[in-house]
């Protein structure tokens, strides 16, 4: 299974989702991207890396990149951190492509969240990480149920 996690800048939410998910499902192929190119080539945001590191997740090898149309062909599942990013992703969908695009919180309905809030703006790095962990665990279960 190849899973792509997508947020706006690819320096907080999506690299964190990738890092948490790859720890839970090391057999999966993962990547992350942003719908913007603002931070292309940059590592995850320092405070987000620190919050992740405090829980044992190493994001230091990740670098931001922009989501591209070809990602629909490269991945089996694309996971957006919020509805705005899901819409931006869908806008780039090639005709005839059926790669599923889901909002991450779909995998943790028990949280009541409809999006992963962007800690770059909210400054709630631990809160975002709590939600990412719940969603990643739900995604692991959903993928196992598909087998």
Backbone bond lengths (Angstrom), bond angles and torsions (degrees), N, CA, C in turn:
res aa  C-N    CA-C-N  psi(-1)  N-CA   C-N-CA  omega(-1)  CA-C   N-CA-C  phi
1 X - - - 1.452 - - 1.528 108.75 -
2 X 1.321 115.63 131.96 1.460 121.82 177.72 1.533 107.78 -115.09
3 X 1.346 115.18 119.82 1.455 121.69 -174.23 1.528 109.43 -121.36
4 X 1.331 115.51 131.63 1.459 122.29 176.84 1.525 108.74 -113.45
5 X 1.334 116.91 128.29 1.457 123.53 177.60 1.527 108.15 -103.14
6 X 1.343 117.08 133.46 1.463 120.54 -173.38 1.530 111.11 -133.15
7 X 1.348 114.98 132.16 1.461 121.95 170.61 1.521 107.90 -131.00
8 X 1.299 117.72 -159.21 1.460 120.69 -176.71 1.528 112.04 -78.45
9 X 1.333 117.87 -57.07 1.457 120.74 -173.75 1.509 115.43 -104.44
10 X 1.340 117.16 -11.49 1.460 123.29 -179.64 1.534 112.44 62.59
11 X 1.348 115.97 36.42 1.470 118.60 174.69 1.531 112.85 -126.43
12 X 1.323 118.24 -8.40 1.476 119.95 178.67 1.526 111.47 -125.71
13 X 1.322 116.06 -77.40 1.464 120.39 -169.95 1.521 114.12 -68.14
14 X 1.324 117.48 -53.38 1.470 118.25 -174.24 1.526 113.23 -69.04
15 X 1.343 121.25 -38.81 1.462 117.30 175.89 1.534 111.90 -67.12
16 X 1.323 116.46 -32.56 1.468 119.63 177.05 1.520 109.71 -66.55
17 X 1.326 116.92 -43.72 1.467 120.46 177.17 1.519 110.65 -60.11
18 X 1.329 116.18 -42.85 1.457 119.71 178.16 1.532 110.57 -61.63
19 X 1.323 117.02 -47.22 1.462 120.78 -178.48 1.512 113.20 -62.42
20 X 1.321 117.23 -43.24 1.469 121.01 179.38 1.524 109.78 -67.40
21 X 1.334 116.72 -47.01 1.460 120.10 -177.81 1.521 111.96 -63.51
22 X 1.322 118.38 -40.56 1.467 119.42 -178.66 1.530 111.18 -67.22
23 X 1.344 117.68 -26.92 1.461 119.62 173.77 1.533 111.40 -70.77
24 X 1.333 116.47 -36.42 1.462 121.46 -179.18 1.522 112.85 -79.87
25 X 1.331 116.73 -28.66 1.469 121.69 -176.38 1.529 108.99 -136.30
26 X 1.332 117.15 69.55 1.467 119.56 -175.27 1.524 113.91 -62.50
27 X 1.317 117.00 -17.83 1.463 120.06 179.05 1.534 112.36 -76.65
28 X 1.319 117.15 -18.28 1.468 121.39 -179.74 1.527 110.36 -78.05
29 X 1.291 115.91 150.26 1.468 122.37 171.81 1.526 106.11 -92.92
30 X 1.324 116.97 129.42 1.460 120.31 -175.44 1.520 111.57 -130.35
31 X 1.311 114.31 158.81 1.452 122.24 172.62 1.524 105.87 -159.14
32 X 1.318 115.00 170.94 1.459 120.14 174.90 1.514 108.18 -142.66
33 X 1.333 114.86 158.18 1.462 120.83 -177.32 1.530 108.39 -155.18
34 X 1.321 114.65 168.22 1.454 121.58 176.23 1.514 110.05 -120.86
35 X 1.314 116.18 150.40 1.460 118.89 177.00 1.524 111.06 -75.62
36 X 1.324 117.03 -14.22 1.470 121.45 174.24 1.527 108.34 -109.22
37 X 1.313 116.01 167.63 1.469 119.68 177.19 1.527 111.62 -110.58
38 X 1.326 117.59 18.29 1.459 122.58 -174.73 1.519 113.52 -55.41
39 X 1.322 117.29 -37.25 1.459 120.83 -171.60 1.527 113.01 -117.09
40 X 1.328 117.45 18.66 1.466 120.82 -176.00 1.532 110.88 -49.83
41 X 1.328 114.94 128.57 1.454 121.84 179.67 1.514 115.18 89.00
42 X 1.334 117.12 -11.17 1.464 121.23 -178.36 1.529 111.51 -82.46
43 X 1.333 117.48 150.65 1.463 120.56 172.42 1.526 109.60 -74.59
44 X 1.326 117.37 167.28 1.460 119.46 174.68 1.536 111.26 -55.34
45 X 1.310 115.45 150.19 1.464 124.10 -178.40 1.526 109.93 -55.75
46 X 1.327 116.75 133.33 1.463 122.72 -175.03 1.518 115.38 -49.08
47 X 1.345 119.29 -52.70 1.461 119.06 179.76 1.533 113.45 -62.72
48 X 1.333 117.19 -30.58 1.461 119.71 177.19 1.519 109.91 -71.66
49 X 1.331 116.58 -40.85 1.468 119.74 176.13 1.522 111.09 -61.43
50 X 1.331 116.46 -40.26 1.472 120.51 -179.37 1.528 110.85 -64.15
51 X 1.331 117.02 -43.43 1.470 120.44 179.05 1.527 110.07 -63.58
52 X 1.329 116.65 -43.02 1.463 120.49 179.39 1.525 110.56 -65.60
53 X 1.315 116.98 -43.61 1.461 121.62 -179.41 1.526 111.68 -60.99
54 X 1.322 116.46 -37.35 1.471 120.83 179.11 1.524 111.46 -61.69
55 X 1.341 116.72 -21.87 1.470 120.95 177.93 1.528 112.24 -105.03
56 X 1.325 116.16 8.24 1.455 119.43 174.85 1.518 115.78 92.86
57 X 1.319 118.01 11.78 1.467 120.91 178.90 1.520 109.66 -101.94
58 X 1.320 115.96 127.97 1.459 121.18 179.66 1.529 109.35 -102.25
59 X 1.319 116.69 113.19 1.462 122.65 -180.00 1.527 111.82 -104.77
60 X 1.325 117.25 3.96 1.465 120.92 -168.90 1.525 114.09 -64.68
61 X 1.331 118.14 -22.27 1.465 120.11 -178.74 1.528 112.94 -85.90
62 X 1.312 117.78 -5.20 1.461 121.23 -175.83 1.526 111.50 -86.59
63 X 1.328 115.58 148.07 1.467 121.88 177.27 1.520 108.78 -136.92
64 X 1.311 115.82 140.48 1.460 121.39 -177.46 1.525 111.03 -68.89
65 X 1.319 114.37 145.29 1.456 121.66 172.77 1.522 108.23 -148.35
66 X 1.304 116.08 163.92 1.457 120.27 179.94 1.527 109.86 -91.03
67 X 1.311 115.44 142.12 1.467 122.07 172.93 1.519 108.46 -62.82
68 X 1.319 116.49 136.88 1.459 121.51 178.16 1.524 110.11 -129.46
69 X 1.298 115.59 157.50 1.464 122.38 -178.17 1.538 111.80 -53.11
70 X 1.318 117.30 -37.57 1.466 121.26 -178.87 1.533 112.51 -63.06
71 X 1.331 118.00 -18.10 1.468 120.42 178.03 1.522 111.73 -61.75
72 X 1.324 117.11 -26.64 1.464 119.36 176.87 1.529 111.31 -62.10
73 X 1.313 117.49 -31.62 1.462 121.69 179.51 1.523 112.32 -86.17
74 X 1.312 117.46 -26.40 1.469 121.89 -175.00 1.526 114.00 -82.05
75 X 1.345 116.84 -22.01 1.464 120.09 -171.53 1.524 111.81 -122.48
76 X 1.348 114.39 151.81 1.464 121.11 178.02 1.525 111.68 -86.83
77 X 1.331 115.78 -23.39 1.463 121.73 -178.91 1.517 108.41 -150.35
78 X 1.329 115.54 135.20 1.463 121.63 175.78 1.521 106.81 -116.09
79 X 1.327 116.12 128.66 1.461 122.32 -174.48 1.526 109.15 -119.17
80 X 1.324 115.99 115.79 1.470 122.43 179.63 1.520 110.05 -93.91
81 X 1.324 116.17 147.24 1.458 120.60 -179.29 1.519 113.01 -81.13
82 X 1.330 117.64 -16.50 1.463 120.73 177.86 1.529 109.47 -158.12
83 X 1.305 115.57 171.35 1.461 121.73 -176.70 1.529 112.02 -66.32
84 X 1.324 118.68 -37.59 1.468 120.14 178.34 1.524 111.45 -60.38
85 X 1.317 116.72 -43.70 1.457 119.19 178.21 1.520 111.55 -69.12
86 X 1.328 117.48 -35.35 1.471 119.99 176.25 1.526 109.86 -59.89
87 X 1.323 116.93 -44.88 1.473 120.34 179.10 1.526 111.09 -63.35
88 X 1.331 117.27 -41.59 1.466 120.21 178.80 1.530 111.19 -63.34
89 X 1.304 116.68 -37.98 1.464 121.45 176.96 1.528 109.68 -64.46
90 X 1.324 116.00 -49.56 1.468 120.51 -178.43 1.527 111.94 -59.94
91 X 1.309 116.84 -31.89 1.463 121.29 178.92 1.540 111.33 -60.61
92 X 1.322 116.68 -26.82 1.462 121.54 -178.99 1.531 113.57 -94.78
93 X 1.333 117.82 -1.17 1.468 121.51 -175.22 1.536 110.41 -60.25
94 X 1.330 116.29 127.14 1.470 119.24 175.52 1.529 110.72 -69.33
95 X 1.294 116.33 147.97 1.469 121.20 177.89 1.523 109.28 -56.70
96 X 1.319 115.96 134.75 1.457 121.61 177.19 1.515 115.60 83.85
97 X 1.322 118.57 -6.64 1.463 121.27 179.95 1.527 110.04 -80.04
98 X 1.335 115.76 140.20 1.472 119.74 -177.90 1.526 113.29 -122.67
99 X 1.320 118.00 17.41 1.462 120.07 178.63 1.528 109.33 -59.19
100 X 1.333 117.96 125.86 1.460 119.58 179.59 1.529 112.36 -65.15
101 X 1.326 115.70 140.36 1.465 123.11 173.30 1.522 105.92 -123.94
102 X 1.326 115.81 119.57 1.463 121.35 -177.41 1.519 110.03 -125.03
103 X 1.318 115.74 154.78 1.465 121.32 171.69 1.527 106.66 -85.15
104 X 1.323 117.13 134.25 1.467 122.89 -173.44 1.520 112.57 -54.01
105 X 1.319 117.23 -40.31 1.462 120.20 -176.86 1.531 112.70 -67.20
106 X 1.336 117.97 -12.72 1.468 120.32 173.72 1.526 110.57 -58.35
107 X 1.329 116.93 -25.61 1.454 121.50 -176.51 1.532 113.21 -89.51
108 X 1.332 117.09 1.44 1.469 121.29 177.31 1.525 109.37 -141.49
109 X 1.331 117.09 61.21 1.464 119.20 -177.16 1.526 113.51 -61.46
110 X 1.330 116.92 -23.69 1.462 120.87 -179.72 1.524 112.15 -63.39
111 X 1.326 117.87 -19.76 1.465 120.82 -178.95 1.524 112.09 -77.02
112 X 1.331 116.58 -22.34 1.464 120.42 -175.90 1.521 113.43 77.31
113 X 1.331 117.22 -1.11 1.470 121.25 -179.07 1.524 110.31 -81.26
114 X 1.320 115.86 145.70 1.459 120.90 176.59 1.522 111.53 -109.08
115 X 1.330 116.71 -5.33 1.455 121.88 176.84 1.518 108.77 -159.11
116 X 1.325 115.63 162.73 1.456 120.59 171.32 1.528 105.35 -93.39
117 X 1.339 118.11 108.84 1.466 120.28 -179.64 1.534 110.88 -60.09
118 X 1.318 116.31 145.15 1.456 121.24 -176.08 1.522 110.39 -80.73
119 X 1.345 117.82 110.09 1.462 120.19 -177.65 1.529 113.58 -69.54
120 X 1.325 117.30 -14.02 1.465 119.89 174.67 1.528 108.79 -59.54
121 X 1.342 115.63 -35.13 1.468 121.35 179.97 1.524 112.51 -97.16
122 X 1.348 116.97 -39.86 1.471 119.67 -175.93 1.524 112.45 -80.49
123 X 1.326 116.97 -23.14 1.470 124.32 -175.75 1.539 111.91 67.61
124 X 1.309 117.88 13.40 1.472 123.47 -179.88 1.528 109.84 -96.91
125 X 1.316 116.51 67.99 1.459 121.42 -175.58 1.526 111.91 -64.98
126 X 1.326 117.14 -42.80 1.468 119.41 179.28 1.523 111.41 -68.61
127 X 1.316 117.05 -38.13 1.465 120.06 177.42 1.521 111.65 -63.69
128 X 1.319 116.80 -42.05 1.463 120.55 176.95 1.527 109.98 -63.28
129 X 1.313 116.09 -40.76 1.461 120.18 179.91 1.528 111.39 -65.99
130 X 1.327 117.64 -38.74 1.474 120.70 175.64 1.527 110.09 -56.26
131 X 1.326 115.60 -46.97 1.460 120.71 -178.06 1.531 111.01 -68.43
132 X 1.308 117.48 -41.61 1.471 121.29 177.63 1.526 110.17 -60.00
133 X 1.317 117.89 -42.66 1.470 120.40 178.95 1.521 111.08 -62.26
134 X 1.330 118.04 -42.68 1.468 121.25 178.98 1.529 110.80 -64.29
135 X 1.311 116.59 -43.74 1.468 120.80 -179.70 1.527 111.43 -66.61
136 X 1.316 116.62 -42.10 1.467 120.47 179.65 1.529 111.00 -63.24
137 X 1.320 116.62 -41.46 1.470 119.95 177.58 1.525 110.12 -62.84
138 X 1.320 117.11 -41.72 1.460 120.67 177.19 1.516 112.50 -64.75
139 X 1.318 117.17 -37.73 1.462 120.95 177.57 1.523 110.83 -64.68
140 X 1.310 117.37 -41.73 1.467 120.68 177.40 1.528 109.91 -57.72
141 X 1.315 117.00 -46.00 1.472 121.22 179.61 1.524 110.32 -63.23
142 X 1.337 117.06 -44.73 1.469 120.83 -179.43 1.526 111.32 -60.94
143 X 1.313 116.76 -39.68 1.466 119.50 -179.41 1.521 111.32 -71.17
144 X 1.324 118.09 -35.76 1.457 121.39 176.72 1.531 110.10 -66.30
145 X 1.339 116.63 -37.75 1.466 120.90 179.53 1.526 111.94 -66.85
146 X 1.334 117.02 -24.20 1.474 121.07 179.69 1.522 112.00 -74.18
147 X 1.311 116.85 -20.61 1.473 120.04 -176.10 1.488 112.23 -75.36
